[in-house]
Amino acid sequence: MNALMNQLAKAQTYGDEPRAFSNQGTLRRLAINDSGFVFDPVSGDSFTVNDTGIAVLRRLQEQCTLQETVHAISQSYDVDTRHAERDILDFIVQLRKHHK
């Protein structure tokens, strides 16, 4: 539980929901293709993600809540919600750390 709380503390919060970027405009402008290539046309930065990363990024772009995202990922990939939430929060922290 402490690890989850630490991850939540690292992620920027908006209400009770962590957001991947301090500026949602940055998130919305990301181009994501079906093979996992992600490109920011403003900064020129790019990175790749797996299928789960694609699903999480697209849900974040749609401004889904953490709980909505966790539910969708746990259903799509047949994982329990606790593990899905932990992994999604870790992914958000990594996005913020490497792509601001």
Number of C-alpha atoms within 10 A of each C-alpha: 6 7 10 15 12 11 19 19 12 17 24 18 14 9 7 10 15 21 25 25 21 15 10 13 10 17 22 16 13 19 14 18 12 11 11 18 15 18 17 17 12 9 10 7 11 14 12 14 17 12 13 15 16 19 18 22 25 18 18 21 18 11 16 15 15 19 12 12 21 25 16 17 22 17 13 11 11 10 14 13 16 12 12 20 20 18 16 21 24 18 18 24 22 14 17 17 13 8 16 12
